């Protein structure tokens, strides 16, 4: 199973929706709160090719994008295979 990492902030509804989907699938993930750890925001920007909004989601080495992209993967049936590789 691929490692899942998600950059979030506490008052972000999209962040909560993304983590809720992962939890509903029983997926464990590491969460980086960029509000509590502002130095990690630059790391997120680099990894996400300059995207500055949260959430930014990574599955293994793959940058998924944000909440909309995560849900699109789920709807298309591509999320589970990505998680499993």
N, C-alpha and C positions, 0 to 999 in steps of 0.2 A: 504494500500500500504506500502510495506517495505521501510525503510530508506536505501538510497544508499549513500555510501561513497567511494571516490576514491582518492588514494594517487598518486600524479603526480609530474612532474618537467616540467619547461617551454619549454625545447627544445626537448621533447620526442614525436616523431611522433606517437608512439603507444598510448600514453596518449591522444593526440589529436583525434586519431581515435576512441578510447573508449568513450570519452566524446561526440564526434559527433554522435555516435550511440545512446547514451542515450538521447541526445537532440532531435534527429530525431524521437524518440519514445515519446517525450513529458515528459520524466522522469526528475524530479528535483533531484539534488544530491548535496552533500557537497564535496568540493574538498580541499584536503590538499596538498599544494605545499611544498614538502620536501626540495626544494632548498631555499625557503624563511623561512621555519620553520625547520631547521635541527634537532632540538630536537624531532620533531615528527617522524623522521626516525626510531628511536629506538622503538617507539610505533608501527609503521608499521611492523618492523621486528618481534616483538612479536606476533602481531595479524596474520601475514602471515606465521607463523612457519619458520622464518629465511629467507624467500624469500626477496631479497634485490633490485630487479629490479622494476621499475615503468612501468606501473601503477599496483597497487594492488587494487582490487575492492572487496567491501563488500556489500552484499545485505542483510539487516537485520543482523543476526548473521552468515550468510553464507559467507565464503571466496570463492569468485568466482575464483580468480587468476588474470591473466593479460588480456590483450586485446584479445589474441587468444582464451582464454577460454570464454570470454564474447561473441565473435562472434560465437563460436561453440554452445553456449547455444541458441543464436538467430537462427542459421541455423537449429537446432534440434527442435525448437519450445518450448524449456524449459525456455526461458528467461521470457516471459510474465507471466507464472504461478508463477515463483519465485518472480517476482516483486509484484505480486498481493497478496501473502500470508502474 
